[in-house]
C-alpha cells in the first residue's frame, strides 16, 4: 500500500556489485560452472545471485505478471497496475523485487502500494537508480546473500512487544462504536489478491458486483498493490464501489500457511493485536480512510482449540479495543469453523467483540445467513460472506481471478458528508463528498428544484424538478413524470440500491423508473384537503412509506409503526426519513422530530428555531442512528451525526434550501 515507511539506505561499498556500464534492462544470466551454483542476474547495473530454481520475471516484458511475495522469485521492473493474480494468497517467503526509481510518465511509482513490513526490507541504490525490496520467511539469510549484503534491516510495522503496546487501557470500552464515516452496503462483492486498477473496475461496472476488498497492509500480505493510493480510493468510492479494507497480519500460533504467527502467550498476543491495529490505522489514514470506517483483519483458517483459540481471541481483544479507541470499526475475516466459531463463543460475554464479521464458507449461497452463526448475533447489517473460492470471471473484456462475497455490512466511505439542494437547482457540498454538477442556471422560468436523491449504484444523484422532470448527475435517468402530472405536484424522490428511483406526486401517486420495485400508492385514497408530502424507502424490505399532510403514514411492503395523530397546531409535517435499523422519523416545521418503530431519538430543534425560521428537511445517517435537520435559513443541525457546515444565505430573497441528502445511503 502507498505511504508505508521504507528503510532507505545507500549500498555499502563492496556489498553489492554495480557494473561499470549500467545496463538499460534485463541482461540475462551469467553462466556458472557448478550445477547447483546460484545464477547471477544483472539489472540496471545491479548484480543479484539467486538460486537457479527461482523464476526471473521481467515486468517490462510482462506487465501483467503478478508480483507475489509468498513464492520464490526475482522480479525486475515496476509492478503493473493490471496484474494477473490469484484470488487469494497469504504469507511471505524469500523473494526480491528490483524496480527503477524513475518509471515512465504515468506509470506507478516503483513500490507504491506494496505496503510491505515485518519480514521485509526496502532500500534505495541511488547510483543504479533502483529501489530493492526483499521479503523472507524466518531468516533473511538467503536474500541477504543474494543481494551481497551482510544483513537486511526490517521495515517498520513489526509486531510490538507487550511494553511497546502499552497505552490502551485494559478497561477500554467494549461497546462496538458506530460512526458517521462508514457506509453500509448490501449486495454482491469480490476479493482478489491484488486490488484491480481504475480501468479494470470501470470495465467491471457491467458486473453484478459493487463491493470490493482492498488489502491495505500487514506482515503476511502476499501481493503487491500498485493501484491503491488515496486518489484511487476517492475515485472508486465516487464511482460507486464499496470498499472493504483488509489487513493481513499475524496468523494463528499454529497456522496452516507457514506464516508469522500470534504468540501463545495471551498477554503478548493481546499486545500484538494492539500493535497490528496501530499499523492498520496508519495505512488506512494514508489512504484517506479515516476513523469511523471499518478495517477487516484477515485471519486464515486454523485448527480450532488450545493455544490457537486462546491466542487468536487474545489478539482480537487487543485489535478491537485499539481500533475502537481511535474511532474505527473492527472487522474480522475468517472461517466459520475456526475464527468465527471462536468469536461466537464470546458473543455478549463482555469480550471485546468486533463490529462486523466476514465469514469464509464456500457453500455457494449468496446470503449472509450461516448455520454456524446464530441469527441474533451480528444481525444489524454486520456481516459479509465469502461464499465461493478462486475462479475467473470476465466483464467488459477484463478477466479477474476472484473470490465471491455477499456484503451486508460496513464498507469504507471516503465521501462522508452531505449535500443541500436549493430551489434554483444548486447543489452545495459539505464535508469530504464528491459533487457531479447541478441544475443551477438550467431551470426554465417558473420551474424550481423539488427533491434530491442519491444513486447508491453509481455514487451520483438525481434532482426532481417542479415540472416533473428528473435530471441525473453521474446517475442514469430512467424517465420522469413530465407532461403526466394530471394537475398534481411532484413532491418527493427516493432512490433504490439497484439504481432506479420513485417519484411521488401530491395526489399520492407513486411512479417507479428503472430497476426498482413499486408496491402501490395513495392515489384515490386521500381524504379531501389531504395531500402526500414525503416518501421514504425501507432499506430492509425495499418497500416504502408515504407521509400525508394530516400526519398519517401509509406503508407499502414496509412495516407500519404509526403516524402523527396528535394535533399539529400551527406546525406542518414536512419530511419523512427511514431509520437505519428500521422505523422512521417524521419532522414537523417547528423542528420537532417524532420517531416510530426501532428508530432512535437523539433530540430535535423544537423550541430552538428563531422567529420566521422553520425546519424543512431531515436526513438519517447511513451509518449511525442519528440524523441531520435542515432549516429554512440554510443552517444544518446534527443529532448523533457529524456536522460539516451550513449554507449561509446572504438575504431572505433568492434561492432557498429545499432538502438535505447524505453522501451515502
N, C-alpha and C positions, 0 to 999 in steps of 0.2 A: 504494500500500500504506500501511497505517496506520503512524504513527510516523516518517515521513520528515520531517526538519527543514525548516522553511519559513522564508523570509525574510519577516519581519513588519515592515512599515514604514507609518507614517502617511502619507497622501497629502499632498504638499507643497501649499501654498496656490497655487491657480491652475493646478495641473497636471491636475486632473480636476474636472469640473463636477458640483456637487451641487445638485439642485433645491431651491428654497425650501420646497416642500411635498413631503415624502417620499411616494412612491407606494407602494401596497401590493403591486403586482405589475407584470408586463409591461405597459407603457403604449403600445406601438405605435411607429410610426416618424414622425419629423419630416420633412415634405416638403422636398425640395431642388430648387433651380431647374435647375442643370446636370444633364444626363442621366447624366454619369459621376461626379457628386459622391458622396461617401460618405453613407450614411444614418445618422441619429442614433437610437439606441435608448436608452430610459431604463428603468432597473430599480432599484427601491428608492432612488430619488433619484440614481442614478449615470447619467451620460450617456456613451455609447460611440459613436464614429464608426467604423463598419465598412464595407468595400466592399459595394456593392449585390449583388454576386454571392454573398456569404456567406449561407447559411441561418441563421435565428434560431430556436432551439428553446427553447420554454418547458417546462421539465422538470416543472413542477407540472401542466400540462395533459396532458403525455405522459410519465409517469414511467418508461415503458419505452424511451424514446429512448436510443440508445447514445451515450455521451459518448466521442468519439474525437478524438485529437489528431493523427491522420495526415491530416486533411482540414480545409479551411477552414470554420469555423462559429463562431457565438456561442451559448453555452449559458447559460440563465438558470434558476437554481434548484439544488436538491440532486440529485445523481445518484441514481437509484433503485437498489434492491437487485436488481431483476429486469429489467435492461436487455436489449433485443433487439439483440445484437451479432453480427457475423460470427464465424466460427470463427477467423479469423486476420487480424491487422493488425499492422503494424510501422512504426516511423518517426515523425517529428514534422514538423509544418508550422505555419503561422500559425493559431492558434485561441485562443479566450478562453472561460473559464468564470467566471461571477459567481454565487456561492452565498451565501445568508443564513447568518449566523453561528449563529443560534438557530432550528433547524428544529423542527417539531412533535415532541411526545413520541414516542419510539420510532423516529423517522426517523434515517437515518445522519447522522453528523457531516458537515458541508459537504464537506470534501475528504478525509475519512478514506479511506485505501486508495488514493489517487491515486498515491502513490509517485513523483511527478514530480521529475526532476533534470536536470542538463545544460542543454539549450536550453529552459529553463522558469523561470518566476518566479512567486512567490506572495506576496501581501501582504494586510494587513487594512485596511479603511476603517472605523474604529470609529464615526464619526458616522453613516455609512449602514448600519452593521451588516451588512457583507458581507465576504467574502473573494474576492479576484480571483486567478485562476490563468491564466497565459498561456504558450503554447508558440510556438516558431518554428523555422524552418529557416534556418541560416546567419546570419541577421541579425534582431535583434528590432525593426527599424525600423517595420514595418507595425503590429505590435500595440502598440508603444510610442505611436505617433501615435494609434492608435485609442483608447487609454486616456488620452491627453492627458499623457503623461509624456515627459520628455527622454530617459530611458533606463530599462532594466529590468535588475535585478541577478539573475544566475543563482542558482538554488538550489544547495545543496551536492551533491556526488556527481559533479562533472565529472571527466573523466579527469585523472589526476595526471601531472606531469612526471616525467622519469627520476629526478631527485633526490628528488622527493616520495615516490617509491615505494621508496626505499631502506629497508632494514630486514629484507628477506627475503634470506637468504644465497643466493648463486648455487649453493652446494653443498647446498641443502636436499634432503631425502630424495626420491628418485624413486619410492619404493615407494608405490602406492596404499594408503592407510591405512584399513582397515575398522574400524568402531567398533560399539558396542552400542546406539546410539541409533536408527539407521535400521531399516527393515524391508524385507524382500524380498517383492514381490508378483508373482504370476504370474496373469495374467488380462487382461480387456479394460478399456480406459480411453478417455478422450476429453479433448480440449482445446478451449477456446473463448476468444475474446479477453477477455471479462470473466468472471471466476470466478462460477459460479452461487451463488445465495443458499442459506441453510439450507432454506427451504421448497421451492426448486426441486430441491435434491439429495434432500430427503425424498421428493418425488414420483418421483424417478428411482431410488429403491430397487427399483422394479419393472423396471428396465432390466437388460441383461446386463452393464453396466459397474460396476466398483468402483474403478477408478483415475481420477484427475482431475488435470490440470495446474493449477498455481496460479502466476500471474505475480506476482512479489514486487518488481519494480523494474527499473531500467535506463534509460539515456538514450534508448533507442528503443522503450520500452513505449508502445503507442499508445492503449490503452483504460484508462478509469478502473476501479478495483477497490473499489467501496464496500462490498462484503461482507466483504472479507478483513481480519480482525482476529485477535488472539491467541485470543479466545474462540471465534471461528469455526473456527480451526484445531483447537483442542482438541475442540470439539463434533463436527466432521466426522470426525476420526480415531476418536473414541469411537463414532461411528455406523457405523463400518465402511468409510469411504472411505480410499483410499490416495493420498496427495497427492504430486505430483511438482513441487517448487518450480522455477520457471523465471525466469531473469533475462535481460532483453533489452537488452544494452549495445551497444557499438560493433560495427559490422559490418565486412566485408572492406574493404580500402582502396578498391577499385573495385567497389562493390556495385551491385545491381540495383534497390534500393529508394530510392535517393537519400538514404540515412541517413548519420548521422555515422559515419565510418569509422576503422579502425585505421591507425596510421601505417605508412608504407612503410619507415621506419627500424626495423629489427628490435629495436634496443636500446630505443627508445621504445615499440614495440609490446609488448615484454615488460613494461615498467613499466606500461603501460595495462592489461595483464591483471591485474597485482597490484592496481592501483587498483580495477578492477572487482570483484575478489574481496573487497576490503575493504568496498566498498559493499554487495555482495550479502550478505555475512555480517552486516552491521549490520541490514539489512532482515530477514533470517532470525531473528536474535536477538529483534528486537522482536515477532515473531510467535510466539515460543516454539519456533522450530525451531533446536535447539541443535547444538553440534558433534557430529559423528558422523552427521549427516543429510546427504543429497545436495543439491546445488544444480546445476541444469542450465542451461548457457548456451545461449541461442537464437542461433545463427549462421545467418542466412538464406543461400540459395544464391548462388554467385558463379562467375565464370569461373575455372576451375582453372588454376593455374600462375603463374609470375612473381611479381610483388610481392604478389598476393593470397595465394598459398600461403605464401610466406616470412613475410608479416606475420601471417597467421592462426596459423601454427604458433608463432611467437614469442609472440604474445598468449596462446595457451593454455598455453604453458610457464609463463608468469607466473601465469595464472589457477589452474592446478592446484597449483603449488608453494605459493602463498599459502593456498589452501583447506586443503591438507594440513597446513600448519604450524599451523593452528588446529584441526585435527581434523575438518574437514568432508570429505565425499566430493565429488569433482569429476565432474560430468556434462557432456556436450556434445551438444546437438541440432544436426542439420544434414543436408543432402542427402548421399546415398551417392555422388553424383557430384562433390562438391566437399569439404565439411568432412570427412566420414568417409573419403573417399578419401585425403585428405592425412594424416589421423591413422593410417590403415593403413600408410602408407609409413614411419611412425616407430615402429611397434609393436615393443617389446623391442629398441630400439636404444640405450637409455639416455635417451631423451627422456621428459619428464615427462608420461606419458600419463594420460588421465582414468580414473577407476574404471569409469564406465558411459557407454555411448553411446546416443543416441536417434536412430535412423535415420529420415530422411524419404524414403520411396519409396512412392508411391501405386500399388502394384501389387495392392491389394485382397486381400492374403494375410495372414490373421490369425496371423502367426508372427514370431518374432524371428530367424529364419534369413534370410540375404540373400546372394545370389551375389557381391555386391561386398565382403562382409566374410568373411575366412577363418574357417572353423568353429572353429578353436582360439584365436581372438582374442576377448577379452571374452566368454568362454564360460561363466563361473561365475555365472549369473543376473546379468548385467551389461548387458543390452540392453533397449531399448524400441524400438518400431517404429510410426511414423505411417504407416498403410497406406492411408488414404483421406482425401481433402480435404474441404473445407467442404460440408455438406449438413444438412438439417433432420431431426431425429428427435423424436418425442413419446412421453412416458411419464407416466402419472399426470396427464394433462391439461396438461402443461408441454412446450412446444416449444423446443428449443435448436438453434442452428446450430453444428455441431461438426466437428472432425477426429477420425477414429477411430485408436486406438492399441492395440497389443498390448504389454502390460507383462511383463517378466521381469527385473526389476532393482530397484534401491534406490528406496524411497519414504520420505517423512518419517514419523517416529514421535514425536509429542509425548508419547506414553503410555509411554515407556520405563520399565521397572521390572519387578517380578514380584509374584506373589501366592502366599500359602501357604494351604492348606486344613487345617483341624484336624478331629478326629474328631467334634466336635459340629456340623459343617457350617459353622463360622465361616470367613470369608474375611478375610485380613489383607494389606493392601496396602503395598508398599514402592517408593519412587520415584514419579515422575510418571505414575501409572497410574489409570485410571478404574474404579471399582467399581460394581456394579449390584445389590448385595444378596447375601444368603447364606441358608443353611438353619439358621443358629443359632436355637435356640428352636423349631424347627419339626419336629424329628425325633421319631418315636414311640419309646416305651420299647424298648430293645433294638436300635434301628436306629442305625447310625453312617454318617458320610460315608466313602467309599472312594476316590474318584478325582475329578480335576478336569481339564477340557479347555477350551481356548479355541475360540471360534467365529470363524474368520477372516473370515466373511462379514459379521457384524454388530459385531464387537468385544466381544461378550458372552462368556458361558461357561456350561458345564453342570457339574453335580455329580452323581456317581453314588453312590447310597445302597446300603447293605448288603442291603436287601430287593429290589434290582434296579431301583428307580425312578430315573428321570433327571429332574432339575429344571433348568429353564433360567432364566437371568438375562440379559435383553436378547439372548436367543438362542432360536430356536424349538425346541420339544420335538416330536420326530417319533415318539416311542414309547419303550418300555423293556422290560426282561425281568421285570418284577414279575409274580408268580404263574407264571412259566415257567422257574424256575431248576433244577428237577429235582434238587434236593439239592446243586447246585454253588453256589459263592460268586462274586459279582461281584468282579473284581479290577482291571480296567483300563478306561479310556475314552480314545478317540482321535478327534479331530475331523477334518473334511475341509475343504479350501479352498472347496468348493462349498456347505457349510452342513450336511452330515449328520454322523453320528458312528457309531463302532463300539463295542460293548460286548463285553469278553472275560470269560468265567467260568473258574473254576478247573479245569474239565474240558477246557479248550482250545477250547471252542465260541466262535465269533465271530458276532455278530449285527449287521447293519447297519440303521441307521434314517435315513431321509431320503435326500438326494442324495449317496450315497457308494457306491463300488464294494466288493463283498465277494468275496474270492477263495478262500474256504475257511478251515479252521481245524484244530486238533489234536484235535477231538472223536473219541474212539475210538482214538486213536493213541498216547496217552501210556503209558509203562511203569508198572507197578504202583508206587505210592508217589510218583509224579512228578505235579506239578500245573503248570498255567500260572500265571505270576507277573506278567508285564507285556506290554504291547503298544506298538509304536511304528510310526508311519506313515512310509513313504519319500516324501519330498517330490517326488522326480523321477518315479517311476512311478505313484504313487497306491496302491501295494501296501503291505504291512506285514510286520513280523516279530513272532513270539511268543517270549518268553523263558520257559524252563521252569525248574523248581526245581532240576534237576540241572545247570544252566548251559548246556544246549543251546539253540540258536536255530533256529527253523523259519521259513522265508521263504515268502511268498505274493505272487507277482507283484512281488517285490523281490529285488535281488541278495543272495545269501548270502555272507558274508565270514568265517564261522567262529563258533565258540561257545567257552564257557569249559570246557575239558576238564581243566584242572589240578585237583588236589584242593583243596577249599574249606576243609577243616579245620572249625573252629567257625563260620566265616563262612557267610552265606547270600547267594544272589543276590536283590537286592531291587528293581532298577529297570533299565529299558532306555530309551535315548534315541537318536534319529536324529541323525547328524552333519549339519551344514549343507551340506556339499559331498559327501555320500554316506557310506556306512558307518554304524556305530552304536557306542554305548558301553554297557557293562554295569557296573553299580555293585553292589558287594557290601557287606554290612552292616559290615565293618571299615573302610569308607571308600575301598577301592581302586577305581580306575577302569580298565577294560580296553577298549582300542579295537580296532575291526575295520574293515578297508577303508580308505577315504581319511580317516576321522575322525582328528583330530589331538589328541594327548595334551598337556595343559597342566599336569598334576600331579594330586594326589589328597589325600585325608585319611588314607591308610593310615599307621598308626603315630602318628597325631596325636589320636585320639579319647580323651577321658577315660574312666575306668572307668565302665561302665554306660551309656555313650552309643554309639549306633550310627548309621550312615548309613541314611536311609530313602527318599530320592528324588533324582533328577538331572534337570535341565532344560538343554538346549543353547540357546545364544544364537541368535536368529533372524538375526543379522547378523554374528557373528564365528564363529570355530571353537571358541570357548570354551564353558564350561558352569558351572552352579551346583549345589552339593550341599547338601541339607537334612539336618540332623542331628535325632536324636530329641529333643534338648533345645531345638529351635527355632532353633538357630544356622544361618546360611547362609554357606557358604564359596564364594568365586568364583575361577574359574581361567580367565583370558582373557576375563572378563566383568565389568561394573561391579557393585560392591557398594552396596546402598542401606540395608541394615539387617537385623536378625534379630528373631525373635519371642522375647521374654523370658518364660519360664514362671516363675510365682511359686512353684510347688511341683511335685512329681513326680506328684501326682494331677491329676484334671481332664482336659480335652481335650488330646490330644497331636497333634503335627504329622503329617500324612499325606503330603502331596505339595506340590511347587512347580511353578508354571507361569509362563512369561514373559508380558510384556504383549502380545507379538505372536508369531506363528509357532507 
